[in-house]
Every structure is written in structure tokens, then in C-alpha cells.
């Protein structure tokens, strides 16, 4: 059975993860759609190389053939490049790198889901979101997307996604900073109080909400 050219699998896997993320992010504003669209592009590029066309392996084929003679990198197992680079044996889906990547992916989706529930209640009540993940960090949904992408990049690194990842992280950071400025202008003291006690990116676990739940995702 061929390991690549399986475009139906590309479509199915991409759709599953994109729809799952959409169900917890629910983009509304143009900024939300840019955030979600960039994440979707990353997912599609990933699965296109994982099951469709192995561009990275073709571009590195000469070097790979010299370093690992006799290894057919067009098989799916050998396509786990970290698996070969680090000398793992056995099922590549059970090696430590793959398992850590699965933990990151699941953690990212859990963070997305928990942040969305808090944000939904805050939007309904018309107040600032400060409970749940928002009590520990200002941007839980953006962090969730970054963690998911990091997990996939660790699991199946490609040249395309390796270039896309830092670019998308930069985009998310710039969007978050722009949104913070807008919310600061709109909410004034309430936002200043929340921001003064809540880290922007590195969670502060154990902290308690300062304000009532609300409607703005940072």
C-alpha cells in the first residue's frame, strides 16, 4: 500500500482537526478569522506532506540517502524523520517524541475548549473574561493554537511547517498586542487591573480571577 498520494486521508484528517478547532474557537471578527485561517493553513500543509506529497523528503533525498543508505523514506514509518534521526527502534508511533507531541496536541485542544466555555459565559453576561484559563494567562486560545501546532511540528516536521510556525507565532503575538490596545481603550481601569495581575503568555498557576467573567478573549 502506498504511503503517499492518499489525498482522501489529507482531506479527512485536515477536516477533523479544523472542524474540531472551529467548534471551540468560533471566529467572529476579521481578526478571529485570520487567526483561525492561519492555523487551518498549517494543518493542511502538514497533512499534505504526511499523506499526500512528501516535499521535505524529496528535497532532502540526496542527503538522506547518504546518511541512511538502504532506508526507504517513502514509507510512512520512515517518514517520521525524528524517529530515524534519534535512532529509535520499533513502532514510530510509540517513540517518546511522538508521545510528547500527542500530549501537546491534546493539551492545546483542552485549553481551547476550556477557554471557549469561559469566554462564552462572559460574552453572555457582557463582562471581562477572567475565570478559568483567563485567571492564569491573558491569551489562552492563542496559546492553545500555538501548542497544537508545536505538537504537530514535533510529530511530523516538514520544511514548510517549520517555516510557517515562527511566522504564525509572530502573527498571533501581533494580533494579541493589537487586541490588548483596543480593549485597554474600551475598558480602561477594568482592563488595567486585570492585565496588572495576569501574565500575557506564561501562565501563573494558582492565581484567582480579579474581575467577573467577561466578553473579551485576549
Secondary structure, DSSP 8 states (H G I E B T S, - for coil): --SS--HHHHHHHHHHHHHHHHHHH---SHHHHHHHHHHHHHHHHHHIIIII--HHHHHTHHHHHHHSTT--TTSTTTT-HHHHHTT--S-GGGSHHHHHHHHHHHHHHHHHHHHHHHHHHHHHHTS---SGGGGT-S-HHHHHHHHHHHHHHHHS--HHHHHHHHHHHHHHHHHHHHHHHHHHHHHTHHHHHHHHHS-SSS--TT---SS---S---
